[in-house]
Amino acid sequence: MNGLLARLDRFQRGHGWAALPYAVIRKYLDDDGPRHAALITYYGFLSLFPLLLLGVAIVSRLLATDPELRHSVITAIVPPALQNTVDDAAAALPTSPVAFVIGAIGLIWSATGVVFAAYRTLNHVAAVRMRDMPEPIGAYLRVIGVALLLLAGVVAGGGLTVAGAALPNLGVPDRLLAALGTGFSAFAVLLFGVRILLLVRAPFSALWRPAAAGGLLLAIVLHVGAPLLTILVRKAGPVYGAFATVAGLFTLLYVVSQALVLVAEIAAVRHARLWPRALDPADPTAADERALQLLAREQERIPGQVVESHIIRDA
């Protein structure tokens, strides 16, 4: 077995197309990626309803004089399985400006959970030192800013979907135009959101490719998974209907979260050149040493503290 492992190790070290995916998987596991994806899923589920409700409320006020357009945009924003629930909640929102503003602030605060989880995940993947993390006020200013950006992206995605459907016949299916609108909105939110949340310098030239990949993945999952979710909920029957909706939403969010964490890991591995990694832990590579040094450096919590990692090789 050791001989086979050594041959596989030599092979993947010598072929970048094999070494890069393995290095991404190793870093994903080193960073406890499954746990971070699960946290994003959990907080994403709790943040989903406030974001959708606030988006519907804003669209309803902005397009109050055009009921047909308002209905089209809201239908594009809210998944079919949640439309009745969101519509009922939106109808119960206060109508006075002061009460609406107070309610909107509360909804935005409720939606910060998923952004904060993404903030911690991004900076963990980038190996930002603990001592470089801002105080809670500074952190939440960033998080609230990105929550507002996320809200704008939700509304813009619905608007682009409706605008694409209203264009003259271009020979492109409406569903594809809707997916393009969602993908473009997601790309913009990811690009600028990551730039705000990430505490290390990262030029847009290094971020646009991961943002484009994340936007594409989101468009595919939302426009393939949401209709599938509706079908599954419809077939679940009256006994399991509500549970099927919750389970389906969790599944969609978990797929999205896993995909986005993996995109972040790919970007981090490429940026720090953390490949090839060793299959045999007794024979680590230079990339293994760099990866372990980054993990150790991340634990520096106070000024002047230095945490280092060294591999002592047998003579």
N, C-alpha and C positions, 0 to 999 in steps of 0.2 A: 504493500500500500504506500509506503514511504517513497518507493521508486516512482510509482504512478503520480503521486502528489508532486514530486520534484519535476517530473516531465511536464505536467500541467502548468506548474508555476513558471517554468522556463518559457513555455509556449505563450502564456498570457503576458508575461513581461516583455516579450519580443514583438507583440502585436497590439498596437494601440486600440484597435477596434474591440479587442477582448479586455484589455487592461483598464480602459476608461469605465465601462459599465461595472466591472468588479470593484473598482475604486469608489464609485458612487455608492454601491451597495454597502461597502465597508464603512464609509463615512456616515451614511444614513443610519447604520446600526450603532456606530460610535456616538452619534449625536442623539441617540434614543428617538429616532424619527417616528416610529409608530406611536409613541406616547404624545409627541407634539401634534401629530396629525389627529389623534383622538381628542386632544384638548381643543384644537381648532374646530373639529366637528361638533363637540359639545357646545362650545360658546357660539358657534355659528348657528346651531339650532335655536339657541335662546335669543340670538340677535336677529334672526331672519324675520320673525313676525313684526317687531318694532320697525325695522327698516322698510318692509313692504307697506305697513300701515302708514308710516310717515310719508313714503313716496306717493301713495294713493291720495293722502290728504293734501299734499302739495299740488299734485296734478288736478285734483278736484277744484281747488281754489284758483289755480292759474287758468283753467279751461272751463270755468263756471258758465260762460256764455256760449259754449259749443259742446253740448251734451254728446253728440255723436263722436267727435274727436276725443273727448274725455274718456268715453267708454272704450274706444279703440286702444288708447295708450294704457289705460288701466289693465285691459285684457292682456296686453303685451307684457306688462310688468309682472303681474301676479300669476303664478302657476294655476292651471285649472282646478287642481285638487284643493287649493286654498282660497279660491275666489269668494265663495259664499261667506267664509269666516272673516276674511279681510273686509268685505263689503259691509257686513253687519257691524264690525268694530269701527270702521270709518264713519258709518252713519251715527254712531253714538259719541263721536268726538265733539267737544264743545265748539260752539260757533263764534263766540266772542273772540276778538283778536288777542286779548291778554291771556285768556284761558288757553287759547290754541298755542300761543308761544310757550307758555309754561308746560303744556302737554308735550309739545315738540321737543323741548329741552330734555324732558324725562325720557322720551323715546330714543333720542340720540344717546343719552347716557346708557340706556339699556342695550344699545347696539355696539357699545365700545368693547364688550367682552371679546368678541371675535377678533377685533383689531388688536387688542392688547395681547391676545394669544399669538397672533401673527408677529407682533413686534418682538416678543420674547423669542419666538422660534427663529426669526430672521437673524437676530443678533447672536443667538447661540450658534447657528450654522456658520455665521461669519467669524466666530471665535472672538467676539468683542470682550475685552476684559471687564470683569464685574465692576471694577472701580471706575470704569468709563461710562457706566450706565448712569443716566441722569436721575435726579431726585424725582419723587412721585409727581410733583407738579409739572416739571419739564416733560416727563414721560407722557402724562395724560394730555398735555397740550398737543403733542404729536399725535396721540391716539385719537383725540376728538377731531383734530383736523382731517385725519384719514377717514374717520367715520363719516364726516360731512362729504368728503370726496367720494366715498362709497355710495352714499345716498344719491349724490349727483350722477354717479355712474348708472345706478339703477334706473333713475328717471330718464337719463339720456339713452340708455339701451332701449327702453320702451318707445321713446320718441323716434329713434332711428329705425326701429322695426316698422312703425306705422308709416314713416316717411318713405321707406323702401317699398312698402306695399302700395303706396299711392303713386309711385312713379309709373310712367308709361310702360307698356309691355316691352321688356328688354330681353325676353327669351330666357330669363333666369327665374327659377321657381321661387315663390314667395318665402318658402321655408328657408331656402338658402340665403335670401336677402336678410331675413330675420336673424339667421345665425351670424352673418357678417356684421350686422349692427351690434349684436351682443358681443362678438369677438373684439370689435374695435373699441367699444366702451370698456370691456374688461382689460384690454391692452393698456388704455390710457390710465385706468385706475391702478393697475399693477405697476406701471412704469413710474408714475409720480408718487404712488403710495409707498413703494419700496424705497424710493429716494428720500422720502420724509422719515420713514421709520428706521432705516439703516443708520447706525451710528458711526460707520466708517465711510471714508470718502469713496464714492463709486460714481464715475462719470456715466452719463446716459448711454454712451457708446458701449459700456459694459453691461447695461441693464436692459437694452431694448430687445435683445434676442430672448433672454428668459421671459420677459414680459410678453413678447409675441407668442412664445410657446405656451405660457399660462393662459393667455387670452384664447388661443385656439382650443386648448383642452377644455376650458370653461364653456365655450360655444358648443363643442361637441357633446359634452355631458349634459348641459342644460337642454339642448334641443333634441337630443335623443332620449335622455333619461326622463325628462318631465312628461312627455307623452306616454312613455312606458309606465311611469308611475300612475298616471291617470287610469290607464287600462287595468293595471293590477288592483288599484283601489276599487274600481268599478266591479271587478270580478270577485273581490274578497267577500262580498255579501254584507248584510246588516250587522252581523255579530262581530266580524273582524275589521270592518271598514275603517273605524277611527284608528285602531292599532296599525292597520296596514298603511295608512297615511303617514303616521309617525315613523314606522320602520322604514318606509320608502324614502322619506326625507332624510333620515339619518344615513341611509345607504348612499344616496346621492351626495350628501355633504361629505361623507367619509371618502368617497372616490375622488371628489374635488380636492379635499385636503391632502390626501396622499399624493395626488398628482402635483400639487403646488409645492409641497415639501420636497419632492424628488427634483422638481425643476430648480429649486433653490440649492439643493445639494449638488446638482450637475454644475451650476454656475460657480459654486464655491470650489469644487474640485478643479475645474478648468482654470479659475483665477489663480489659485495657489499651486497649481501643477502637482496635485496630490495623487499622481499615478506614475508608474505601476505600484500597486500594493502587493504584499507577499501573501501567497496562500499558506506558506509554512511560517508560523510565528517565530520559529527558531532562526529564520534567515530573513530578517526585515530589510526592506529597501530604504533608500533615502527618503522616499515619499512617506513611508511609515513613520520615520523619525520626525519629519515635518508635521505630520498629522498629530502625533502624540505631543509634540511641542506646543501646537496650537491649543490642544485640549488642556494642557497644563497651564499655559499662559492665561487662559480664560478665567482661571480661579484666582487671579490676583485681585484682591478686594480692597486694599488700602494703598495709598501712595507709599512708595518705597518697598512694597512687598514684591518679591521676584520668585516665581515658581517656574522651575525648569524641569525638563525631562531629558534623561540620558539613557542610552542603551549601551550596556556593558557587553561587549562581544568577547567570546572566548578567544584566547590567544591561539 
